[in-house]
Amino acid sequence: NEIQIALRKSLKNLTSKQQEIIYLRFDCDLSYEEISTILEISVDSCYKSVYRAIKTVKSDIETMLNNAGKMLLFLIVSISKKI
């Protein structure tokens, strides 16, 4: 439960563009190519934006939860393999 709260807080701290990209990638399960078309950005920019958003979320959660953040890191790594 604490991890979910920290995740929600961290996602709210992302820029609106990062929130949108994370939503499209993980909630809508769109490809990078599809996202880049929707947002009118390059595929490379899309990859970088997702990477940076995940990195920010990971850092925020580790700060918020200290040791509990390590469990979330495992989840993020698992999600990252989907990328």
Backbone torsions as a table, in degrees:
resi	resn	phi	psi	omega
1	ASN	NA	-43.0	178.5
2	GLU	-62.3	-37.9	-180.0
3	ILE	-65.3	-42.3	178.9
4	GLN	-62.9	-40.9	178.1
5	ILE	-63.3	-46.2	179.7
6	ALA	-63.6	-39.1	179.1
7	LEU	-63.6	-46.6	178.9
8	ARG	-59.9	-43.4	179.0
9	LYS	-61.9	-45.0	-178.5
10	SER	-64.3	-42.5	179.1
11	LEU	-63.3	-35.3	178.1
12	LYS	-67.8	-24.9	-179.8
13	ASN	-81.1	-12.0	177.2
14	LEU	-70.1	159.0	174.5
15	THR	-66.1	161.0	-179.6
16	SER	-61.4	-35.9	178.7
17	LYS	-66.7	-42.7	177.7
18	GLN	-64.3	-41.1	177.2
19	GLN	-59.8	-43.5	-179.2
20	GLU	-64.4	-44.0	-179.8
21	ILE	-64.2	-43.3	178.0
22	ILE	-62.8	-42.7	177.9
23	TYR	-59.8	-48.7	-178.2
24	LEU	-65.0	-38.7	-176.7
25	ARG	-73.5	-48.0	-170.8
26	PHE	-101.0	-34.5	178.7
27	ASP	-83.4	-41.5	-179.8
28	CYS	-92.1	-10.5	178.6
29	ASP	56.6	40.4	178.3
30	LEU	-85.2	153.5	176.9
31	SER	-76.9	165.3	177.3
32	TYR	-62.5	-36.7	178.9
33	GLU	-64.0	-42.9	178.9
34	GLU	-65.0	-42.1	179.3
35	ILE	-64.4	-43.6	-179.1
36	SER	-62.2	-35.2	177.1
37	THR	-68.0	-45.7	-179.5
38	ILE	-61.6	-44.9	-175.7
39	LEU	-89.7	-4.0	-179.5
40	GLU	56.2	49.1	174.5
41	ILE	-128.5	167.5	178.5
42	SER	-73.8	158.0	177.8
43	VAL	-62.1	-39.4	179.0
44	ASP	-60.7	-43.1	177.3
45	SER	-63.3	-35.5	178.5
46	CYS	-64.2	-48.1	176.9
47	TYR	-56.2	-47.6	-177.7
48	LYS	-63.9	-40.1	-179.6
49	SER	-65.0	-42.3	178.2
50	VAL	-64.6	-45.5	179.6
51	TYR	-58.8	-47.3	-178.3
52	ARG	-65.7	-38.6	178.9
53	ALA	-64.3	-45.4	178.8
54	ILE	-62.5	-41.6	179.1
55	LYS	-62.1	-41.7	178.5
56	THR	-65.1	-45.9	179.4
57	VAL	-60.9	-45.6	179.4
58	LYS	-58.0	-47.6	-179.1
59	SER	-63.5	-44.8	179.4
60	ASP	-59.8	-46.7	-175.8
61	ILE	-68.4	-39.9	177.2
62	GLU	-60.6	-39.2	178.5
63	THR	-66.1	-43.9	-177.4
64	MET	-69.3	-36.7	-170.0
65	LEU	-113.4	-5.0	-176.4
66	ASN	49.4	-110.6	-176.1
67	ASN	-66.4	-34.9	178.8
68	ALA	-65.1	-24.8	177.6
69	GLY	-64.3	-24.3	178.5
70	LYS	-65.3	-33.5	176.4
71	MET	-65.9	-40.4	179.7
72	LEU	-68.6	-34.8	176.4
73	LEU	-56.6	-41.3	176.8
74	PHE	-59.1	-43.8	179.2
75	LEU	-64.9	-41.6	-179.9
76	ILE	-65.0	-40.9	177.1
77	VAL	-61.1	-41.0	177.8
78	SER	-61.7	-43.0	178.1
79	ILE	-66.5	-40.0	-179.0
80	SER	-60.7	-31.4	178.4
81	LYS	-65.6	-22.1	177.6
82	LYS	-72.8	-23.4	-176.3
83	ILE	-68.0	NA	NA
